[in-house]
Amino acid sequence: MRLLKPFLLLFFLSLTPAQAQYEHLLGKSYSEKMAGIHSMYKDLINIPDSLQRAKKAEQIRIFARANHDKALELNVDFFMVFWNAFYQRQPKNIALNKLKQQLASASKGNVDFLRARSLRALAEFYWNFLENYELAFEQYLLLDKELASTNPEDYPEMARDLMQIGKAYYFFQDYAVARGYFKRAIAVPEIPMNTMVINDARNTLGLCYERLNNLDSSDYYYGQVLKTPFAEAKVWKRIATGNLGANMYLRKQYDKAIPLLETDLYGSLSENDFGCAAGASILLADIFREKGKVEQAATFIQYAKDNIEKAGQPDRLRLLYPVMSRWYAARGDNGQSQQFMDSSIAAINRYNEKFSALKVLRAKQKLDRQNEELRLAEFILERQQKIAERNLLILLVLILCIVFALTYFIQKKRQLANDLKLQKTKQELELAALDLSRFTESIREKNKLIEKLESRNPEEDKAGILAELHQSTILTEDEWQSFQRLFDKAQPGFIPRVREKYSELSVGELRYFALCRLNLSTKEMAAMLGVSPNAVQVMGHRIRKKLNLSEHAALEQLIRTA
């Protein structure tokens, strides 16, 4: 713990500079703190050592987290990704992945317009480092959609984004589309923070109209640059002045053009803007050649050559060589004039070939992009088809399982119903047999009573037994019907078979068949039928006669097998 306290003290002391320096950024909207954010970025840029820069960035992150300001923390993350990708010689594939991750992160929590700024950074990387113009345009179009729902007062960098999209279309000479973006950019309220961007858009809008041969509109937008009240736009006032001089040159108003172009030339030289100095020198050389001042024209030709070399812009030779060809012709040196005419044609062809190659490259990139999207769409379609086929197979298997389950349960239910029906039938048969057995046993008991009664001596008192027997009715008609129902359950189909086979038998004789089927004795049958044993024997004799049976045993055999 003794070692921990000094460490914490040093830690909090190390946070003090960040706390004091960036406390004013906490809890502010982006428009309120944009200047402070850019100042923070400059502080980080001014640290020459990359490790020290990373350490400073981490201190600001810790300060932001301690104050629960997620926006400040994300702004530091954005700067580090952007700086490492554009200025730290980071491998291109790593830089690209980091920029994509930054965009994904910004899209999840779009604070301080980080999604728009991340799209712009990714587009710049595609354009400047990978020279993949089609993917750059793709990001610019996404950026344009992002800006469509954005209030410029909340996002002062909107003018910069719109101007940059317009510059991309201007580069590929799509001036009509470029104009739209430049006009949207200059419609953003101008403040010292964005005046450079807005006047860049005004100046390039003037160039669009100049390329479209609408010099009056071109003059108007150059004039708007000159009217800006902000001192920060001084360089654009000088450039717009030179472009106004170029318009006068195109109108052949040379006396008006000369002072404007000279202002641009000498201002450019003082600012080391050698490209603009070369452009102004070429036009001044041609003007003085037209005015017959060959020596002054020669001076500006030399200025143009020197500044083209200093600027490293050999493409401007396509503009200088025709002027030099006319200058030699003015001096009467037709050989040199023709030589520079040939050189101008070659320079123009080289420029056109280079530009054509860029257009072809963009077209190829567009085709490659479309093919990639087509392959991706085919892959997605194929994957969706496989998923659909798999889902269909799963559905079919599920349906089959359901059908099998239903079939099984239906069969099981039917089997159970049959088993219950069979069990019920079996129980009914067993119950019928039991009832018939009880009924028969009752008859036997009654028969025993009769025998007992008959076996008693006359002098014995038969009153009690007779009373007991009298109380038990022996086979009334209702009892016979009950007996027959029980018999049909115990011996199903017996009586119908006998009736069908031996139709000549009477109802009483059918009863005889049924009682014999139960193996009752003659006395038992007599008791049940309510007749004497002799009557039962007579009935058996009559049946044998009807059926042509000689012996009683033959009748019993017939009854058993019926």
C-alpha positions as CSV (number, residue, x, y, z in Angstrom):
1,M,0.0,0.0,0.0
2,R,2.9,2.3,0.7
3,L,4.1,1.8,-2.9
4,L,0.6,2.3,-4.3
5,K,0.0,5.8,-2.9
6,P,3.0,7.5,-4.6
7,F,2.0,5.7,-7.8
8,L,-1.5,7.1,-7.7
9,L,-0.2,10.5,-6.9
10,L,2.0,10.5,-9.9
11,F,-0.9,9.1,-12.0
12,F,-3.2,11.9,-11.1
13,L,-0.5,14.5,-11.5
14,S,0.0,13.2,-15.1
15,L,-3.7,13.8,-15.7
16,T,-3.6,17.4,-14.6
17,P,-2.4,18.9,-18.0
18,A,-5.1,17.1,-19.9
19,Q,-7.7,18.1,-17.4
20,A,-6.7,21.7,-17.5
21,Q,-6.2,21.8,-21.3
22,Y,-9.4,20.0,-22.4
23,E,-11.9,20.6,-19.6
24,H,-13.7,23.2,-21.8
25,L,-14.6,20.4,-24.3
26,L,-16.7,18.4,-21.8
27,G,-20.4,18.1,-22.3
28,K,-20.5,20.4,-25.4
29,S,-22.2,19.9,-28.7
30,Y,-19.9,19.3,-31.7
31,S,-20.6,22.8,-33.2
32,E,-19.6,24.4,-29.8
33,K,-16.4,22.4,-29.4
34,M,-15.3,21.8,-33.0
35,A,-12.6,24.5,-32.9
36,G,-11.4,23.0,-29.6
37,I,-11.4,19.5,-31.1
38,H,-9.3,20.7,-34.0
39,S,-7.0,22.5,-31.6
40,M,-6.6,19.2,-29.7
41,Y,-5.7,17.4,-33.0
42,K,-3.1,20.1,-33.7
43,D,-1.6,19.5,-30.2
44,L,-1.3,15.8,-31.0
45,I,0.2,16.4,-34.4
46,N,2.8,18.8,-33.0
47,I,4.2,15.9,-30.9
48,P,7.0,14.6,-33.1
49,D,7.5,11.2,-31.3
50,S,4.8,8.7,-32.1
51,L,5.1,7.0,-28.7
52,Q,4.7,10.3,-26.9
53,R,1.7,11.1,-29.1
54,A,0.1,7.8,-28.3
55,K,0.8,8.4,-24.6
56,K,-0.8,11.9,-24.8
57,A,-3.8,10.5,-26.6
58,E,-4.3,7.9,-23.8
59,Q,-4.1,10.6,-21.2
60,I,-7.0,12.4,-22.9
61,R,-9.0,9.2,-23.1
62,I,-8.5,8.5,-19.4
63,F,-9.6,12.1,-18.7
64,A,-12.7,11.7,-20.9
65,R,-13.6,8.4,-19.2
66,A,-13.1,9.9,-15.8
67,N,-15.6,12.7,-16.7
68,H,-18.0,10.3,-18.5
69,D,-17.6,12.0,-21.8
70,K,-17.7,9.3,-24.4
71,A,-17.7,11.8,-27.3
72,L,-14.3,13.2,-26.4
73,E,-12.9,9.6,-26.0
74,L,-14.3,8.7,-29.5
75,N,-12.8,11.9,-31.0
76,V,-9.4,10.8,-29.8
77,D,-9.9,7.3,-31.2
78,F,-10.9,8.9,-34.6
79,F,-7.8,11.1,-34.7
80,M,-5.4,8.2,-33.9
81,V,-6.9,6.0,-36.6
82,F,-6.9,8.8,-39.2
83,W,-3.3,9.9,-38.3
84,N,-1.8,6.4,-38.4
85,A,-3.6,5.6,-41.7
86,F,-2.6,8.8,-43.6
87,Y,0.7,10.0,-42.0
88,Q,2.5,7.1,-40.2
89,R,3.3,4.8,-43.1
90,Q,1.1,2.2,-41.7
91,P,0.6,-0.9,-44.1
92,K,-2.3,-0.2,-46.4
93,N,-4.2,-3.3,-45.5
94,I,-3.9,-2.6,-41.8
95,A,-4.9,1.1,-42.3
96,L,-7.9,0.1,-44.4
97,N,-9.1,-2.3,-41.8
98,K,-8.7,0.2,-39.0
99,L,-10.7,2.8,-41.0
100,K,-13.4,0.3,-41.6
101,Q,-13.5,-0.6,-37.9
102,Q,-13.6,3.1,-37.1
103,L,-16.6,3.5,-39.4
104,A,-18.4,0.5,-37.8
105,S,-17.7,1.9,-34.3
106,A,-18.9,5.3,-35.3
107,S,-22.1,3.9,-36.8
108,K,-23.1,2.2,-33.5
109,G,-22.8,5.4,-31.5
110,N,-23.0,8.3,-33.9
111,V,-21.8,11.1,-31.7
112,D,-20.2,14.3,-32.9
113,F,-21.0,13.3,-36.5
114,L,-18.2,10.7,-36.4
115,R,-20.0,8.5,-38.9
116,A,-19.9,11.3,-41.6
117,R,-16.3,12.1,-40.7
118,S,-15.3,8.4,-40.9
119,L,-17.0,8.0,-44.3
120,R,-15.1,11.0,-45.6
121,A,-11.8,9.6,-44.2
122,L,-12.4,6.2,-45.8
123,A,-13.2,7.8,-49.1
124,E,-10.0,9.8,-49.0
125,F,-8.0,6.7,-48.3
126,Y,-9.5,4.8,-51.2
127,W,-8.9,7.8,-53.5
128,N,-5.4,8.9,-52.4
129,F,-3.7,5.7,-51.3
130,L,-5.4,2.8,-53.0
131,E,-6.5,4.8,-56.1
132,N,-9.8,2.9,-56.1
133,Y,-12.0,5.6,-57.3
134,E,-15.2,3.6,-57.5
135,L,-15.0,2.5,-53.9
136,A,-14.2,6.1,-53.0
137,F,-17.4,7.3,-54.8
138,E,-19.3,4.6,-53.0
139,Q,-18.3,6.1,-49.6
140,Y,-19.0,9.6,-50.9
141,L,-22.5,8.6,-51.9
142,L,-23.1,7.2,-48.4
143,L,-21.7,10.4,-47.0
144,D,-24.1,12.4,-49.1
145,K,-27.1,10.4,-47.7
146,E,-25.7,11.0,-44.2
147,L,-25.6,14.8,-44.8
148,A,-29.1,14.9,-46.3
149,S,-30.6,14.7,-42.8
150,T,-28.0,16.8,-41.1
151,N,-28.4,20.5,-39.9
152,P,-25.3,22.5,-41.1
153,E,-25.5,24.6,-37.9
154,D,-25.0,21.5,-35.9
155,Y,-22.3,20.2,-38.2
156,P,-20.0,23.0,-39.4
157,E,-17.8,20.5,-41.4
158,M,-20.7,19.9,-43.8
159,A,-19.3,22.4,-46.3
160,R,-16.0,20.5,-46.3
161,D,-17.7,17.2,-47.0
162,L,-19.9,18.5,-49.8
163,M,-16.9,20.4,-51.4
164,Q,-14.8,17.2,-51.3
165,I,-17.6,15.1,-53.0
166,G,-17.9,17.9,-55.6
167,K,-14.1,17.8,-56.2
168,A,-14.2,14.1,-56.9
169,Y,-16.8,14.6,-59.7
170,Y,-14.8,17.7,-60.9
171,F,-11.7,15.6,-61.2
172,F,-13.5,13.3,-63.7
173,Q,-14.8,16.3,-65.5
174,D,-18.4,15.7,-64.5
175,Y,-19.0,19.4,-64.1
176,A,-22.8,19.3,-64.0
177,V,-22.9,17.0,-61.0
178,A,-20.0,18.7,-59.3
179,R,-21.8,22.1,-59.5
180,G,-24.7,20.7,-57.4
181,Y,-22.3,19.8,-54.5
182,F,-20.4,23.1,-54.7
183,K,-23.7,25.1,-54.6
184,R,-24.8,23.1,-51.5
185,A,-21.4,23.7,-49.9
186,I,-21.5,27.5,-50.4
187,A,-25.1,27.6,-49.0
188,V,-23.7,26.6,-45.6
189,P,-23.4,29.7,-43.3
190,E,-19.8,31.0,-43.7
191,I,-17.8,31.4,-40.5
192,P,-14.0,31.8,-39.9
193,M,-13.8,28.0,-39.3
194,N,-15.1,27.1,-42.8
195,T,-14.4,30.1,-44.9
196,M,-11.4,28.4,-46.6
197,V,-13.6,25.4,-47.6
198,I,-16.5,27.6,-48.8
199,N,-14.3,29.8,-50.9
200,D,-12.5,26.8,-52.4
201,A,-16.1,25.6,-53.4
202,R,-16.9,29.0,-54.9
203,N,-13.6,29.1,-56.8
204,T,-14.1,25.6,-58.2
205,L,-17.7,26.4,-59.0
206,G,-16.3,29.3,-61.1
207,L,-14.0,26.8,-62.8
208,C,-16.9,24.5,-63.6
209,Y,-18.7,27.4,-65.4
210,E,-15.5,28.3,-67.2
211,R,-15.1,24.7,-68.5
212,L,-18.8,24.9,-69.5
213,N,-18.0,28.1,-71.4
214,N,-20.3,30.2,-69.2
215,L,-17.9,33.0,-68.3
216,D,-20.4,35.3,-66.8
217,S,-21.4,32.8,-64.2
218,S,-17.8,31.9,-63.7
219,D,-17.0,35.6,-63.0
220,Y,-19.9,35.8,-60.5
221,Y,-18.5,33.0,-58.3
222,Y,-15.0,34.3,-58.5
223,G,-16.4,37.7,-57.4
224,Q,-18.1,36.0,-54.4
225,V,-14.7,34.9,-53.3
226,L,-13.4,38.4,-53.4
227,K,-16.3,39.7,-51.4
228,T,-15.7,37.3,-48.4
229,P,-15.1,39.4,-45.2
230,F,-12.9,36.8,-43.6
231,A,-9.1,37.3,-43.6
232,E,-8.6,33.6,-43.5
233,A,-9.6,33.4,-47.2
234,K,-6.8,35.7,-48.4
235,V,-5.2,32.9,-50.5
236,W,-8.5,32.2,-52.2
237,K,-8.9,35.8,-53.0
238,R,-5.6,35.8,-54.8
239,I,-6.5,32.6,-56.7
240,A,-9.9,33.9,-57.7
241,T,-8.2,37.1,-58.9
242,G,-6.0,35.1,-61.2
243,N,-9.0,33.1,-62.4
244,L,-10.9,36.3,-63.2
245,G,-7.8,37.3,-65.2
246,A,-8.0,34.0,-67.1
247,N,-11.6,34.7,-68.0
248,M,-10.5,38.1,-69.4
249,Y,-7.8,36.4,-71.4
250,L,-10.4,34.1,-72.9
251,R,-12.5,37.1,-73.8
252,K,-9.3,38.7,-75.3
253,Q,-9.7,41.6,-72.9
254,Y,-5.9,41.7,-72.3
255,D,-5.6,45.0,-70.6
256,K,-8.0,43.9,-67.9
257,A,-6.4,40.5,-67.7
258,I,-2.8,41.7,-67.2
259,P,-3.1,43.3,-63.7
260,L,-5.3,40.4,-62.4
261,L,-2.8,37.7,-63.6
262,E,0.2,39.7,-62.3
263,T,-1.5,39.9,-58.9
264,D,-1.9,36.1,-58.9
265,L,1.7,35.5,-60.2
266,Y,3.5,37.6,-57.7
267,G,1.2,36.6,-54.9
268,S,1.8,32.9,-55.7
269,L,5.6,33.3,-55.8
270,S,5.5,35.0,-52.4
271,E,3.5,32.0,-51.0
272,N,5.6,29.4,-52.9
273,D,2.5,28.3,-54.9
274,F,4.5,27.5,-58.0
275,G,1.6,25.8,-59.8
276,C,-0.5,28.9,-59.8
277,A,2.5,31.0,-60.7
278,A,3.1,28.8,-63.7
279,G,-0.5,29.1,-64.8
280,A,-0.5,32.9,-64.6
281,S,2.9,33.1,-66.4
282,I,1.7,31.0,-69.3
283,L,-1.3,33.4,-69.9
284,L,0.8,36.5,-69.4
285,A,3.4,35.2,-71.9
286,D,0.6,34.7,-74.5
287,I,-0.9,38.1,-73.9
288,F,2.4,39.9,-74.3
289,R,3.0,37.9,-77.4
290,E,-0.4,39.0,-78.8
291,K,0.4,42.6,-77.9
292,G,3.7,42.2,-79.9
293,K,5.9,42.5,-76.8
294,V,8.1,39.5,-77.6
295,E,10.8,40.1,-75.0
296,Q,8.3,40.5,-72.1
297,A,6.6,37.3,-73.4
298,A,9.9,35.5,-73.3
299,T,10.4,36.5,-69.6
300,F,7.0,35.0,-68.7
301,I,7.8,31.9,-70.7
302,Q,10.9,31.4,-68.6
303,Y,8.9,32.0,-65.4
304,A,6.4,29.4,-66.6
305,K,9.2,26.8,-67.3
306,D,10.9,27.4,-64.0
307,N,7.7,27.2,-61.9
308,I,6.4,24.1,-63.7
309,E,9.6,22.4,-62.7
310,K,9.4,23.7,-59.1
311,A,5.8,22.6,-58.8
312,G,6.5,19.2,-60.3
313,Q,3.5,19.6,-62.6
314,P,4.6,18.5,-66.1
315,D,1.0,18.3,-67.2
316,R,1.1,22.1,-67.5
317,L,3.5,21.7,-70.5
318,R,0.5,21.0,-72.7
319,L,-0.5,24.6,-72.0
320,L,2.9,26.1,-72.3
321,Y,4.1,24.5,-75.5
322,P,1.3,26.0,-77.7
323,V,2.2,29.4,-76.4
324,M,5.9,28.8,-77.1
325,S,5.1,27.6,-80.6
326,R,3.2,30.9,-81.3
327,W,6.0,32.9,-79.7
328,Y,8.6,31.3,-82.1
329,A,6.3,31.9,-85.0
330,A,6.1,35.6,-84.0
331,R,9.8,35.7,-84.1
332,G,9.8,34.1,-87.5
333,D,11.4,30.9,-86.4
334,N,9.1,28.5,-88.1
335,G,11.3,25.4,-87.4
336,Q,11.2,25.9,-83.6
337,S,7.5,26.8,-83.9
338,Q,6.7,23.5,-85.6
339,Q,8.9,21.6,-83.1
340,F,7.0,23.1,-80.1
341,M,3.7,22.5,-81.9
342,D,4.6,18.8,-82.2
343,S,5.7,18.9,-78.5
344,S,2.4,20.4,-77.5
345,I,0.5,17.7,-79.4
346,A,2.6,15.0,-77.7
347,A,2.0,16.7,-74.3
348,I,-1.7,16.9,-74.9
349,N,-1.8,13.3,-76.0
350,R,0.1,12.2,-72.9
351,Y,-2.3,14.1,-70.7
352,N,-5.3,12.7,-72.5
353,E,-4.0,9.2,-72.3
354,K,-3.3,9.5,-68.6
355,F,-6.8,10.9,-68.0
356,S,-8.3,8.2,-70.3
357,A,-6.4,5.6,-68.3
358,L,-7.9,7.0,-65.1
359,K,-11.4,6.8,-66.7
360,V,-10.7,3.3,-67.9
361,L,-9.4,2.4,-64.4
362,R,-12.5,3.7,-62.8
363,A,-14.7,1.9,-65.4
364,K,-12.8,-1.3,-64.6
365,Q,-13.2,-0.7,-60.9
366,K,-16.9,-0.2,-61.4
367,L,-17.1,-3.4,-63.4
368,D,-15.1,-5.3,-60.8
369,R,-17.3,-3.9,-58.1
370,Q,-20.5,-4.9,-60.0
371,N,-19.0,-8.4,-60.5
372,E,-18.1,-8.6,-56.8
373,E,-21.6,-7.5,-55.9
374,L,-23.0,-10.1,-58.4
375,R,-20.8,-12.8,-56.9
376,L,-21.9,-11.8,-53.4
377,A,-25.6,-11.8,-54.5
378,E,-25.1,-15.2,-56.1
379,F,-23.4,-16.5,-52.9
380,I,-26.2,-15.1,-50.8
381,L,-28.8,-16.5,-53.1
382,E,-27.1,-19.9,-53.2
383,R,-26.9,-19.8,-49.4
384,Q,-30.5,-18.9,-49.1
385,Q,-31.5,-21.7,-51.4
386,K,-29.5,-24.2,-49.4
387,I,-31.1,-22.8,-46.2
388,A,-34.5,-23.1,-47.9
389,E,-33.8,-26.7,-49.0
390,R,-32.6,-27.6,-45.6
391,N,-35.6,-26.0,-44.0
392,L,-37.9,-27.8,-46.5
393,L,-36.2,-31.1,-45.7
394,I,-36.5,-30.5,-42.0
395,L,-40.2,-29.6,-42.6
396,L,-40.8,-32.8,-44.6
397,V,-39.1,-34.9,-41.9
398,L,-41.1,-33.1,-39.3
399,I,-44.3,-33.7,-41.3
400,L,-43.4,-37.4,-41.7
401,C,-42.7,-37.7,-38.0
402,I,-46.0,-36.1,-37.2
403,V,-47.8,-38.5,-39.7
404,F,-46.0,-41.5,-38.2
405,A,-46.8,-40.3,-34.7
406,L,-50.4,-39.7,-35.6
407,T,-50.6,-43.1,-37.4
408,Y,-49.0,-44.8,-34.4
409,F,-51.3,-43.2,-31.9
410,I,-54.4,-43.9,-34.1
411,Q,-53.4,-47.5,-34.5
412,K,-52.6,-47.6,-30.8
413,K,-56.0,-46.1,-30.0
414,R,-57.7,-48.6,-32.3
415,Q,-55.8,-51.5,-30.8
416,L,-56.6,-50.3,-27.4
417,A,-60.3,-50.0,-28.4
418,N,-60.2,-53.5,-29.8
419,D,-58.5,-54.8,-26.7
420,L,-61.1,-53.1,-24.5
421,K,-63.9,-54.4,-26.7
422,L,-62.4,-57.9,-26.6
423,Q,-61.8,-57.6,-22.9
424,K,-65.4,-56.4,-22.5
425,T,-66.7,-59.3,-24.6
426,K,-64.5,-61.7,-22.6
427,Q,-65.8,-60.3,-19.4
428,E,-69.4,-60.5,-20.6
429,L,-68.8,-64.1,-21.6
430,E,-67.3,-64.9,-18.3
431,L,-70.1,-63.1,-16.5
432,A,-72.7,-64.9,-18.6
433,A,-71.1,-68.2,-17.9
434,L,-70.9,-67.4,-14.2
435,D,-74.6,-66.2,-14.2
436,L,-75.6,-69.4,-16.1
437,S,-73.6,-71.5,-13.7
438,R,-75.3,-69.8,-10.7
439,F,-78.6,-70.2,-12.4
440,T,-78.0,-73.9,-13.0
441,E,-76.7,-74.4,-9.5
442,S,-79.9,-72.8,-8.2
443,I,-81.9,-75.3,-10.2
444,R,-79.8,-78.1,-8.9
445,E,-80.4,-76.9,-5.3
446,K,-84.1,-76.7,-5.9
447,N,-84.0,-80.2,-7.4
448,K,-82.3,-81.4,-4.3
449,L,-85.1,-79.9,-2.3
450,I,-87.6,-81.7,-4.4
451,E,-85.8,-85.0,-4.0
452,K,-85.5,-84.4,-0.3
453,L,-89.2,-83.7,-0.1
454,E,-90.0,-86.8,-2.1
455,S,-87.7,-89.0,0.1
456,R,-89.5,-88.1,3.3
457,N,-92.0,-90.3,5.0
458,P,-95.6,-89.4,4.8
459,E,-95.8,-89.1,8.5
460,E,-93.1,-86.5,8.5
461,D,-94.0,-82.9,8.5
462,K,-93.6,-81.7,4.9
463,A,-95.1,-78.3,5.5
464,G,-91.8,-76.5,6.1
465,I,-90.1,-77.9,3.0
466,L,-93.1,-77.4,0.8
467,A,-93.3,-73.8,2.0
468,E,-89.5,-73.3,1.3
469,L,-90.0,-74.8,-2.2
470,H,-93.1,-72.8,-2.9
471,Q,-91.2,-69.6,-2.2
472,S,-88.7,-70.5,-5.1
473,T,-90.5,-70.2,-8.4
474,I,-89.1,-72.9,-10.8
475,L,-88.5,-71.5,-14.3
476,T,-91.3,-69.1,-15.0
477,E,-91.5,-67.7,-18.5
478,D,-89.5,-64.6,-17.4
479,E,-86.9,-66.8,-15.9
480,W,-86.7,-68.8,-19.1
481,Q,-86.1,-65.5,-21.1
482,S,-83.4,-64.6,-18.7
483,F,-81.9,-68.0,-19.0
484,Q,-82.0,-67.8,-22.8
485,R,-80.2,-64.5,-22.8
486,L,-77.5,-65.9,-20.6
487,F,-77.3,-69.1,-22.7
488,D,-76.8,-67.1,-25.9
489,K,-73.9,-65.3,-24.3
490,A,-72.4,-68.5,-23.0
491,Q,-73.1,-70.5,-26.2
492,P,-73.3,-67.8,-28.9
493,G,-75.0,-69.0,-32.1
494,F,-76.0,-72.4,-30.8
495,I,-79.8,-71.9,-30.9
496,P,-79.8,-70.1,-34.3
497,R,-77.7,-72.9,-35.8
498,V,-80.0,-75.6,-34.4
499,R,-83.1,-73.7,-35.6
500,E,-81.6,-73.3,-39.1
501,K,-80.4,-76.9,-39.4
502,Y,-83.5,-78.5,-37.7
503,S,-86.4,-76.2,-38.6
504,E,-88.9,-78.9,-37.7
505,L,-88.1,-78.6,-34.0
506,S,-90.7,-76.8,-31.8
507,V,-89.8,-74.1,-29.2
508,G,-90.0,-76.6,-26.4
509,E,-87.7,-79.0,-28.2
510,L,-85.2,-76.2,-28.8
511,R,-85.2,-75.6,-25.0
512,Y,-84.5,-79.3,-24.6
513,F,-81.5,-78.9,-26.9
514,A,-80.2,-76.0,-24.9
515,L,-80.6,-77.8,-21.5
516,C,-78.9,-80.9,-22.9
517,R,-76.1,-78.7,-24.1
518,L,-75.5,-77.8,-20.5
519,N,-75.2,-81.5,-19.5
520,L,-78.2,-81.3,-17.1
521,S,-79.8,-84.5,-15.9
522,T,-83.3,-85.5,-16.7
523,K,-84.5,-84.4,-13.3
524,E,-82.7,-81.1,-13.5
525,M,-84.3,-80.4,-16.9
526,A,-87.7,-81.5,-15.6
527,A,-87.4,-79.1,-12.7
528,M,-86.4,-76.2,-15.0
529,L,-89.1,-76.9,-17.5
530,G,-91.8,-77.4,-14.8
531,V,-92.7,-80.9,-16.0
532,S,-92.1,-84.4,-14.8
533,P,-89.0,-86.4,-15.7
534,N,-91.2,-88.7,-17.8
535,A,-92.3,-85.7,-19.9
536,V,-88.6,-84.9,-20.5
537,Q,-87.9,-88.4,-21.6
538,V,-91.0,-88.4,-23.9
539,M,-89.7,-85.1,-25.4
540,G,-86.3,-86.7,-26.0
541,H,-87.9,-89.7,-27.7
542,R,-90.1,-87.5,-29.9
543,I,-87.0,-85.5,-31.0
544,R,-85.1,-88.7,-31.9
545,K,-88.0,-89.8,-34.0
546,K,-88.2,-86.5,-35.8
547,L,-84.5,-86.6,-36.5
548,N,-84.4,-90.3,-37.3
549,L,-82.0,-91.1,-34.4
550,S,-82.2,-94.6,-33.0
551,E,-80.5,-94.1,-29.7
552,H,-80.3,-91.5,-27.0
553,A,-76.5,-91.4,-27.2
554,A,-76.8,-90.4,-30.8
555,L,-79.0,-87.4,-29.8
556,E,-76.5,-86.3,-27.1
557,Q,-73.7,-86.5,-29.7
558,L,-75.7,-84.4,-32.1
559,I,-76.3,-81.8,-29.5
560,R,-72.6,-81.6,-28.4
561,T,-71.5,-81.1,-32.0
562,A,-74.2,-78.7,-33.1
